[in-house]
Amino acid sequence: MSKRLFAFGCSFTRWRWPTWNDYIGLNFDEYYTLGCGGADNKNILYRLLQADKKYKFTSDDCVMIMFTSFNRLSYVDKDFTIHNIGDLVHHNIKAHPIGKNYNFETAIYDNYIAIQSAKSILESKNIKYELLQSMKHDFYHDNFEAGEDIKKNLDDCLDLFKYPVMENWCYENYDFNKEKVIWKDDGIQDGHPTMKHHLDFVKEFFPQYITDKVIEYYDIQQENFSDENTEQQEKTFRDTQKEFFENEKIKINTE
């Protein structure tokens, strides 16, 4: 088995509790979890390029990317700070100067470049990889209709994903809205799959990575879970994660 796993994505790949990639990472000697909450697919490609530059991917590595919705947009300001400003179906993006003229056609164009580039880079280096998707696009908002070339670009990307969209899979297999976490301090419902949803996703689509060690890790995280507030839960999760991986002598990088 590959010695290093690099996982990329949005908040479905890095959240306040274990996500799908954390369970898989327990099967490797080194695990790099490089997801970023709110990231669009252009930002995910950027993080892949930066990781390759820093860690020098080899054909012995495994890379797993859970791309996000095609609707999202990020930009870089003059201080080279990356901002993930939201989704095309949300009003906040149209209120932002850079999002004012952004449209679904451009979103498909940007995502086609990001996803196909990531695939080409990984294949050029003979790297074992998996491409997944966290959330479905919503291009039919306001009766959007794609032109022939744009539609082909979209289809070419979607054809790369051989697993179900994770969010859709959660709705199809669970009473997802009722099972989402509600934080006690503010009463806000967290929109993300729970750690159990993530574990079950791995069980169904990557069963080769389900080991006694993974189940033990899940049980410990579940026992320590607190829905009091986000800060407390995230600290508990990170501390428990670091201790467990170190005890298993797995190098973990959560930058």
ABEGO torsion letter per residue (X at the ends): XBABBBBBEBAAABBABBBAAAAAAAABABBBBABBBGBBAAAAAAAAAAAAAAAGBBAABBBBBBBBBAABBBBBBAAGBBBBAEBAABAAAAABAAAAABBAAAAAAAAAAAAAAAAAAAAAAGBBBBBBBABBBBAABGGBBBBAAAAAAAAAAAAABABBBAAAAAAAABBAAAABBBBAAAGBBBABBBAAAAAAAAAAABAAABBAAAAAAAAAAAAABBAABAAAAAAAAAAAAAAAAAAAGBBBBAX
